[in-house]
Amino acid sequence: MENSKEFCPYCGANLQGDPIPKELQKHYGNATHFSRKIGISSLEKDRVIKWQCPDCKQEWERGE
């Protein structure tokens, strides 16, 4: 069972969201929890390029 937590690199807020129901985890790459991170997309690149903390609103580059 995955139990890694993510934290905001600026304010340290826990970015792990609510648990994903077991029967739905397969649709989320077998993740056990939702994420609270906000994805910021680029229309040109057609993907998420940055993340934003829902608490402090700071942004950081998406790691590949």
Jmol script that loads the backbone (N, CA, C; Angstrom):
load data "model"
ATOM      1  N   MET A   1       0.837  -1.200   0.000  1.00  0.00           N
ATOM      2  CA  MET A   1       0.000   0.000   0.000  1.00  0.00           C
ATOM      3  C   MET A   1       0.872   1.250   0.000  1.00  0.00           C
ATOM      4  N   GLU A   2       0.612   2.146  -0.913  1.00  0.00           N
ATOM      5  CA  GLU A   2       1.345   3.406  -1.036  1.00  0.00           C
ATOM      6  C   GLU A   2       1.004   4.319   0.133  1.00  0.00           C
ATOM      7  N   ASN A   3       2.014   4.827   0.800  1.00  0.00           N
ATOM      8  CA  ASN A   3       1.770   5.704   1.951  1.00  0.00           C
ATOM      9  C   ASN A   3       2.699   6.909   1.913  1.00  0.00           C
ATOM     10  N   SER A   4       3.171   7.312   0.720  1.00  0.00           N
ATOM     11  CA  SER A   4       4.050   8.467   0.636  1.00  0.00           C
ATOM     12  C   SER A   4       3.211   9.735   0.628  1.00  0.00           C
ATOM     13  N   LYS A   5       3.652  10.682   1.402  1.00  0.00           N
ATOM     14  CA  LYS A   5       2.955  11.958   1.473  1.00  0.00           C
ATOM     15  C   LYS A   5       3.773  13.003   0.745  1.00  0.00           C
ATOM     16  N   GLU A   6       3.083  13.942   0.133  1.00  0.00           N
ATOM     17  CA  GLU A   6       3.742  15.056  -0.535  1.00  0.00           C
ATOM     18  C   GLU A   6       3.511  16.305   0.290  1.00  0.00           C
ATOM     19  N   PHE A   7       4.506  17.180   0.260  1.00  0.00           N
ATOM     20  CA  PHE A   7       4.410  18.427   1.011  1.00  0.00           C
ATOM     21  C   PHE A   7       4.774  19.590   0.104  1.00  0.00           C
ATOM     22  N   CYS A   8       4.172  20.764   0.346  1.00  0.00           N
ATOM     23  CA  CYS A   8       4.492  21.971  -0.401  1.00  0.00           C
ATOM     24  C   CYS A   8       5.943  22.360  -0.096  1.00  0.00           C
ATOM     25  N   PRO A   9       6.736  22.646  -1.144  1.00  0.00           N
ATOM     26  CA  PRO A   9       8.115  23.038  -0.904  1.00  0.00           C
ATOM     27  C   PRO A   9       8.252  24.434  -0.289  1.00  0.00           C
ATOM     28  N   TYR A  10       7.174  25.190  -0.224  1.00  0.00           N
ATOM     29  CA  TYR A  10       7.224  26.543   0.327  1.00  0.00           C
ATOM     30  C   TYR A  10       6.686  26.624   1.752  1.00  0.00           C
ATOM     31  N   CYS A  11       5.456  26.146   1.960  1.00  0.00           N
ATOM     32  CA  CYS A  11       4.850  26.293   3.297  1.00  0.00           C
ATOM     33  C   CYS A  11       4.824  24.982   4.081  1.00  0.00           C
ATOM     34  N   GLY A  12       5.167  23.870   3.417  1.00  0.00           N
ATOM     35  CA  GLY A  12       5.209  22.586   4.098  1.00  0.00           C
ATOM     36  C   GLY A  12       3.858  21.917   4.283  1.00  0.00           C
ATOM     37  N   ALA A  13       2.796  22.471   3.674  1.00  0.00           N
ATOM     38  CA  ALA A  13       1.459  21.883   3.809  1.00  0.00           C
ATOM     39  C   ALA A  13       1.435  20.461   3.247  1.00  0.00           C
ATOM     40  N   ASN A  14       0.700  19.599   3.898  1.00  0.00           N
ATOM     41  CA  ASN A  14       0.514  18.227   3.418  1.00  0.00           C
ATOM     42  C   ASN A  14      -0.400  18.280   2.200  1.00  0.00           C
ATOM     43  N   LEU A  15       0.072  17.757   1.080  1.00  0.00           N
ATOM     44  CA  LEU A  15      -0.689  17.805  -0.167  1.00  0.00           C
ATOM     45  C   LEU A  15      -1.421  16.504  -0.459  1.00  0.00           C
ATOM     46  N   GLN A  16      -1.395  15.573   0.484  1.00  0.00           N
ATOM     47  CA  GLN A  16      -2.126  14.313   0.311  1.00  0.00           C
ATOM     48  C   GLN A  16      -3.593  14.568   0.582  1.00  0.00           C
ATOM     49  N   GLY A  17      -4.432  14.196  -0.368  1.00  0.00           N
ATOM     50  CA  GLY A  17      -5.863  14.412  -0.240  1.00  0.00           C
ATOM     51  C   GLY A  17      -6.566  13.232   0.397  1.00  0.00           C
ATOM     52  N   ASP A  18      -7.854  13.186   0.185  1.00  0.00           N
ATOM     53  CA  ASP A  18      -8.690  12.114   0.730  1.00  0.00           C
ATOM     54  C   ASP A  18      -8.331  10.767   0.109  1.00  0.00           C
ATOM     55  N   PRO A  19      -8.637   9.691   0.814  1.00  0.00           N
ATOM     56  CA  PRO A  19      -8.399   8.351   0.256  1.00  0.00           C
ATOM     57  C   PRO A  19      -9.265   8.103  -0.979  1.00  0.00           C
ATOM     58  N   ILE A  20      -8.699   7.379  -1.931  1.00  0.00           N
ATOM     59  CA  ILE A  20      -9.448   6.953  -3.103  1.00  0.00           C
ATOM     60  C   ILE A  20     -10.066   5.596  -2.762  1.00  0.00           C
ATOM     61  N   PRO A  21     -11.368   5.440  -2.968  1.00  0.00           N
ATOM     62  CA  PRO A  21     -11.983   4.134  -2.676  1.00  0.00           C
ATOM     63  C   PRO A  21     -11.254   3.003  -3.409  1.00  0.00           C
ATOM     64  N   LYS A  22     -11.049   1.904  -2.711  1.00  0.00           N
ATOM     65  CA  LYS A  22     -10.283   0.767  -3.229  1.00  0.00           C
ATOM     66  C   LYS A  22     -10.739   0.349  -4.630  1.00  0.00           C
ATOM     67  N   GLU A  23     -12.043   0.312  -4.855  1.00  0.00           N
ATOM     68  CA  GLU A  23     -12.556  -0.147  -6.150  1.00  0.00           C
ATOM     69  C   GLU A  23     -12.279   0.840  -7.285  1.00  0.00           C
ATOM     70  N   LEU A  24     -11.890   2.067  -6.973  1.00  0.00           N
ATOM     71  CA  LEU A  24     -11.596   3.073  -7.996  1.00  0.00           C
ATOM     72  C   LEU A  24     -10.103   3.311  -8.196  1.00  0.00           C
ATOM     73  N   GLN A  25      -9.262   2.762  -7.337  1.00  0.00           N
ATOM     74  CA  GLN A  25      -7.828   3.027  -7.401  1.00  0.00           C
ATOM     75  C   GLN A  25      -7.212   2.647  -8.739  1.00  0.00           C
ATOM     76  N   LYS A  26      -7.733   1.606  -9.379  1.00  0.00           N
ATOM     77  CA  LYS A  26      -7.181   1.183 -10.674  1.00  0.00           C
ATOM     78  C   LYS A  26      -7.320   2.281 -11.728  1.00  0.00           C
ATOM     79  N   HIS A  27      -8.292   3.154 -11.574  1.00  0.00           N
ATOM     80  CA  HIS A  27      -8.495   4.249 -12.523  1.00  0.00           C
ATOM     81  C   HIS A  27      -7.562   5.422 -12.256  1.00  0.00           C
ATOM     82  N   TYR A  28      -6.849   5.388 -11.154  1.00  0.00           N
ATOM     83  CA  TYR A  28      -5.926   6.450 -10.759  1.00  0.00           C
ATOM     84  C   TYR A  28      -4.503   5.922 -10.636  1.00  0.00           C
ATOM     85  N   GLY A  29      -4.151   4.974 -11.499  1.00  0.00           N
ATOM     86  CA  GLY A  29      -2.805   4.428 -11.480  1.00  0.00           C
ATOM     87  C   GLY A  29      -2.466   3.713 -10.187  1.00  0.00           C
ATOM     88  N   ASN A  30      -3.473   3.154  -9.530  1.00  0.00           N
ATOM     89  CA  ASN A  30      -3.343   2.445  -8.251  1.00  0.00           C
ATOM     90  C   ASN A  30      -2.903   3.346  -7.099  1.00  0.00           C
ATOM     91  N   ALA A  31      -3.078   4.660  -7.258  1.00  0.00           N
ATOM     92  CA  ALA A  31      -2.810   5.581  -6.150  1.00  0.00           C
ATOM     93  C   ALA A  31      -3.826   5.326  -5.037  1.00  0.00           C
ATOM     94  N   THR A  32      -3.423   5.561  -3.807  1.00  0.00           N
ATOM     95  CA  THR A  32      -4.311   5.323  -2.672  1.00  0.00           C
ATOM     96  C   THR A  32      -5.012   6.584  -2.192  1.00  0.00           C
ATOM     97  N   HIS A  33      -4.481   7.763  -2.582  1.00  0.00           N
ATOM     98  CA  HIS A  33      -5.056   9.031  -2.148  1.00  0.00           C
ATOM     99  C   HIS A  33      -5.094  10.019  -3.307  1.00  0.00           C
ATOM    100  N   PHE A  34      -6.064  10.905  -3.282  1.00  0.00           N
ATOM    101  CA  PHE A  34      -6.095  12.019  -4.215  1.00  0.00           C
ATOM    102  C   PHE A  34      -4.991  12.988  -3.822  1.00  0.00           C
ATOM    103  N   SER A  35      -4.680  13.925  -4.698  1.00  0.00           N
ATOM    104  CA  SER A  35      -3.692  14.951  -4.412  1.00  0.00           C
ATOM    105  C   SER A  35      -4.400  16.297  -4.279  1.00  0.00           C
ATOM    106  N   ARG A  36      -3.890  17.127  -3.384  1.00  0.00           N
ATOM    107  CA  ARG A  36      -4.439  18.472  -3.226  1.00  0.00           C
ATOM    108  C   ARG A  36      -3.736  19.483  -4.128  1.00  0.00           C
ATOM    109  N   LYS A  37      -2.636  19.071  -4.798  1.00  0.00           N
ATOM    110  CA  LYS A  37      -1.898  19.979  -5.676  1.00  0.00           C
ATOM    111  C   LYS A  37      -2.801  20.434  -6.809  1.00  0.00           C
ATOM    112  N   ILE A  38      -2.635  21.666  -7.226  1.00  0.00           N
ATOM    113  CA  ILE A  38      -3.370  22.222  -8.357  1.00  0.00           C
ATOM    114  C   ILE A  38      -2.438  22.199  -9.557  1.00  0.00           C
ATOM    115  N   GLY A  39      -2.862  21.547 -10.623  1.00  0.00           N
ATOM    116  CA  GLY A  39      -2.054  21.493 -11.837  1.00  0.00           C
ATOM    117  C   GLY A  39      -2.301  22.711 -12.698  1.00  0.00           C
ATOM    118  N   ILE A  40      -1.212  23.335 -13.157  1.00  0.00           N
ATOM    119  CA  ILE A  40      -1.304  24.490 -14.051  1.00  0.00           C
ATOM    120  C   ILE A  40      -0.864  24.016 -15.428  1.00  0.00           C
ATOM    121  N   SER A  41      -1.772  24.093 -16.378  1.00  0.00           N
ATOM    122  CA  SER A  41      -1.534  23.544 -17.716  1.00  0.00           C
ATOM    123  C   SER A  41      -1.062  24.601 -18.694  1.00  0.00           C
ATOM    124  N   SER A  42      -0.345  24.130 -19.701  1.00  0.00           N
ATOM    125  CA  SER A  42       0.054  24.950 -20.838  1.00  0.00           C
ATOM    126  C   SER A  42      -0.758  24.487 -22.028  1.00  0.00           C
ATOM    127  N   LEU A  43      -1.464  25.407 -22.679  1.00  0.00           N
ATOM    128  CA  LEU A  43      -2.213  25.052 -23.887  1.00  0.00           C
ATOM    129  C   LEU A  43      -1.263  24.665 -25.018  1.00  0.00           C
ATOM    130  N   GLU A  44      -0.106  25.338 -25.085  1.00  0.00           N
ATOM    131  CA  GLU A  44       0.861  25.047 -26.146  1.00  0.00           C
ATOM    132  C   GLU A  44       1.467  23.657 -25.979  1.00  0.00           C
ATOM    133  N   LYS A  45       1.804  23.293 -24.728  1.00  0.00           N
ATOM    134  CA  LYS A  45       2.436  21.991 -24.475  1.00  0.00           C
ATOM    135  C   LYS A  45       1.412  20.896 -24.206  1.00  0.00           C
ATOM    136  N   ASP A  46       0.156  21.275 -23.981  1.00  0.00           N
ATOM    137  CA  ASP A  46      -0.939  20.338 -23.754  1.00  0.00           C
ATOM    138  C   ASP A  46      -0.656  19.386 -22.590  1.00  0.00           C
ATOM    139  N   ARG A  47      -0.158  19.956 -21.489  1.00  0.00           N
ATOM    140  CA  ARG A  47       0.121  19.161 -20.290  1.00  0.00           C
ATOM    141  C   ARG A  47       0.303  20.082 -19.095  1.00  0.00           C
ATOM    142  N   VAL A  48       0.339  19.494 -17.918  1.00  0.00           N
ATOM    143  CA  VAL A  48       0.606  20.246 -16.694  1.00  0.00           C
ATOM    144  C   VAL A  48       2.089  20.604 -16.674  1.00  0.00           C
ATOM    145  N   ILE A  49       2.402  21.887 -16.501  1.00  0.00           N
ATOM    146  CA  ILE A  49       3.802  22.323 -16.474  1.00  0.00           C
ATOM    147  C   ILE A  49       4.238  22.805 -15.095  1.00  0.00           C
ATOM    148  N   LYS A  50       3.279  23.148 -14.218  1.00  0.00           N
ATOM    149  CA  LYS A  50       3.577  23.625 -12.877  1.00  0.00           C
ATOM    150  C   LYS A  50       2.549  23.091 -11.906  1.00  0.00           C
ATOM    151  N   TRP A  51       2.903  23.113 -10.643  1.00  0.00           N
ATOM    152  CA  TRP A  51       1.972  22.791  -9.557  1.00  0.00           C
ATOM    153  C   TRP A  51       1.785  24.026  -8.702  1.00  0.00           C
ATOM    154  N   GLN A  52       0.633  24.109  -8.038  1.00  0.00           N
ATOM    155  CA  GLN A  52       0.353  25.211  -7.111  1.00  0.00           C
ATOM    156  C   GLN A  52      -0.178  24.626  -5.814  1.00  0.00           C
ATOM    157  N   CYS A  53       0.283  25.193  -4.706  1.00  0.00           N
ATOM    158  CA  CYS A  53      -0.209  24.788  -3.385  1.00  0.00           C
ATOM    159  C   CYS A  53      -1.572  25.443  -3.153  1.00  0.00           C
ATOM    160  N   PRO A  54      -2.572  24.673  -2.729  1.00  0.00           N
ATOM    161  CA  PRO A  54      -3.894  25.259  -2.474  1.00  0.00           C
ATOM    162  C   PRO A  54      -3.928  26.124  -1.225  1.00  0.00           C
ATOM    163  N   ASP A  55      -2.893  26.024  -0.384  1.00  0.00           N
ATOM    164  CA  ASP A  55      -2.874  26.800   0.858  1.00  0.00           C
ATOM    165  C   ASP A  55      -2.138  28.135   0.710  1.00  0.00           C
ATOM    166  N   CYS A  56      -0.875  28.103   0.247  1.00  0.00           N
ATOM    167  CA  CYS A  56      -0.089  29.342   0.165  1.00  0.00           C
ATOM    168  C   CYS A  56      -0.076  29.954  -1.235  1.00  0.00           C
ATOM    169  N   LYS A  57      -0.604  29.225  -2.224  1.00  0.00           N
ATOM    170  CA  LYS A  57      -0.714  29.672  -3.624  1.00  0.00           C
ATOM    171  C   LYS A  57       0.623  29.785  -4.346  1.00  0.00           C
ATOM    172  N   GLN A  58       1.720  29.338  -3.752  1.00  0.00           N
ATOM    173  CA  GLN A  58       3.010  29.351  -4.429  1.00  0.00           C
ATOM    174  C   GLN A  58       3.024  28.289  -5.532  1.00  0.00           C
ATOM    175  N   GLU A  59       3.816  28.528  -6.576  1.00  0.00           N
ATOM    176  CA  GLU A  59       3.912  27.612  -7.703  1.00  0.00           C
ATOM    177  C   GLU A  59       5.336  27.081  -7.824  1.00  0.00           C
ATOM    178  N   TRP A  60       5.453  25.848  -8.356  1.00  0.00           N
ATOM    179  CA  TRP A  60       6.764  25.277  -8.626  1.00  0.00           C
ATOM    180  C   TRP A  60       6.682  24.435  -9.884  1.00  0.00           C
ATOM    181  N   GLU A  61       7.834  24.268 -10.525  1.00  0.00           N
ATOM    182  CA  GLU A  61       7.912  23.519 -11.786  1.00  0.00           C
ATOM    183  C   GLU A  61       7.611  22.052 -11.539  1.00  0.00           C
ATOM    184  N   ARG A  62       6.968  21.448 -12.492  1.00  0.00           N
ATOM    185  CA  ARG A  62       6.675  20.021 -12.440  1.00  0.00           C
ATOM    186  C   ARG A  62       7.954  19.247 -12.723  1.00  0.00           C
ATOM    187  N   GLY A  63       8.275  18.318 -11.862  1.00  0.00           N
ATOM    188  CA  GLY A  63       9.422  17.443 -12.105  1.00  0.00           C
ATOM    189  C   GLY A  63       9.046  16.374 -13.105  1.00  0.00           C
ATOM    190  N   GLU A  64       9.953  15.996 -13.938  1.00  0.00           N
ATOM    191  CA  GLU A  64       9.676  14.979 -14.960  1.00  0.00           C
ATOM    192  C   GLU A  64       9.884  13.605 -14.423  1.00  0.00           C
TER     193      GLU A  64
END
end "model"
wireframe off; spacefill off
backbone 0.3
color backbone group
